[in-house]
Amino acid sequence: MRPALAILIWIVVIGGLAAYMHSREEVRTATSYHLQQAGGVFALEVTTTFPVEPDPFALQTGQGEAPALLMLLNGKEVLRRVDRVEAGVPIRVEPVAGLVQGRNEFYLEANPPLGLANLSYAVRVRLLRDGQPVMERSAWSEPGSKVAVTFQVDVGVQPRMEGHSHG
């Protein structure tokens, strides 16, 4: 009786494992979707409370100089400054390409000067559509570190402006 039970358990375990491995290998078709560009003219405005400058100790890669300020939109670069930018000076990018209807993700990285390493810093980011604010975010750093933050914004369909006749 015991050998028959042991054989039955092995068949169930090995059979279950084989069925699981077989189901994992089946190719499932992914649902495709089309990202639609968001309508309107978008502008991005970045203002820091500290001067930004490239990190002299940054690892140099094949992409050129280390950035003082870097902004990515959905993984693609939309802003790169490699020069020193003074505190309080807004940096504006217009038009901003790559925004899609729905969720968009921004990544911001800003390097403070080494001489001010023991302070906290803030960065304000504004996204405008046709001159009207869509999103405004502020990010703070810990003392001694650069500002590095990710945030998301949902961009809806641009409302249509119907012509009105006044008579």
N, C-alpha and C positions, 0 to 999 in steps of 0.2 A: 504494500500500500504506500509506504513512504517513497520508494523510487518512482512510482507513478505520479505522486503528488509533486515531487521535485521536478520531474520532466514537464508536468503541466505548468508549473510556475515558470520554468525556463522558457517554454513556448510563449506564454503570455508576455513575459518581460521582453524577450528578444523580438517577438512579433509586434509588440507595441512600439518598441524602439525603431524597428524597420518601417512601420507605418508612419511614424513621426518623421523620420529622415526622408522618406519618399514625399511626404506632403510639403516639406521645406524646399525641395528641389523643383517643385512646380513653379513655372514662371507665371507671375500674375501681371496683367496689363495695368500699367499705371494710368490713372485718369489724367488726361492732359487738360491744360487750361491755358488761356491766352491772357497775358497781362496787357491791360489797356492803359495807354499813356493818360495821365491826368491833364485835363484841359486848363488853359490859363497860362499866364506868365508868372513863374515863381522866382522869388528872390530869397537869398539866404543872407542873414546878417549875424555876424559873430563879434561880440565885444567882450574883452577881458578886463579884469581889475588889476592886472599885472602885465609888465612887458613880457612878451614871448620871444624866445630866441632858440636857435638849434642847440641840442644837447651835445656838448663837445665830446662826451664819452659814449655816444650812441654807436652801435655797430654799423659800419659802412657796408651797404649792400650795393648791388648793381643798379639800384634805382636813383643814384645820385646822392646829393647831400641829405643829411637827416633833416626832417622838417621841424620847424618851430611850431607850426600849427597845421594840423591835418584833419580834414573832414571827409568821411566816406558816406555815400548814400547807397544803400543796398549792395555794399561791397565794392562800389566803384568810386574812385577819387573824384570829388567835386571841388576841393579846395586844398592847396598845398602852398604854404609860405615857408621859405627857407631863410628869409631875412628877419631882422629884428623889427617887431611891431610894438609901438608904445602902448601903455595902458590906456584904456578908455577910447581908443580909436576904433570905430566900427569897421569891420572888414565885410565888404558886400560882394556877393556873387550873384550876377543876374545875366541871363536866365539860368536857372538850375535845371539841367537835363536829367532825365532818368526817374522822375517821380511817376508812380503808377497809381491808378485808382485802387483804393484799399490801403493796406498796411505797408508802410515804408519804414526802414530802419536807418538811423543815423549813428555814426561813430565819430566822436570828437576826441582829439588828443592835442594838448597844448603844454609846452615846456616852459617853466619859469626859469629865470636866470639863477645860476648857482649861488650868487651872493644873497639871494632872498630865500634860501632853502628852508628856513625854519618858520615860514608863514603859511597861512591857508589862503587859497585863491578861489576866485569865482569866474565863471564864464557864462555869458548870456547868449542864447541862440534864439533867433526869430526866423520864422518861415512866413513869407508873405505871398499871397496869390493876388495878382493884379492890384498890388498896393495895400491889400487888406490882410491883417494878421490871421494866420491859420493856426500857428503854434508858437508858444514862447516857453522856453525852458531855461533854468539856471542850474549849474552844476558847481559843486565845491570840491576842492581837493583836501587831502589830509596834509598837515604840515610836513614839508620835506619831500613831497611827491608831486608828480605832474598831474594835470587834470586828464583823466581818461574815462569817458562815459559813453554809454549806449542808450539811446532812447528811440521810441517809436512814435509815429504819427499816422493817423488814418486820414487819407485824402479822399473826399467824396467827389461825386460828379459835380462839375461846375454848373450852377443854375443858369438857365438861359434867360437872357434879357430880351423881352419882347418889346418891339417898338410901340410907342403910344402916340397917338395923334391927338393933339389938343386943339380944339377948334372953337 
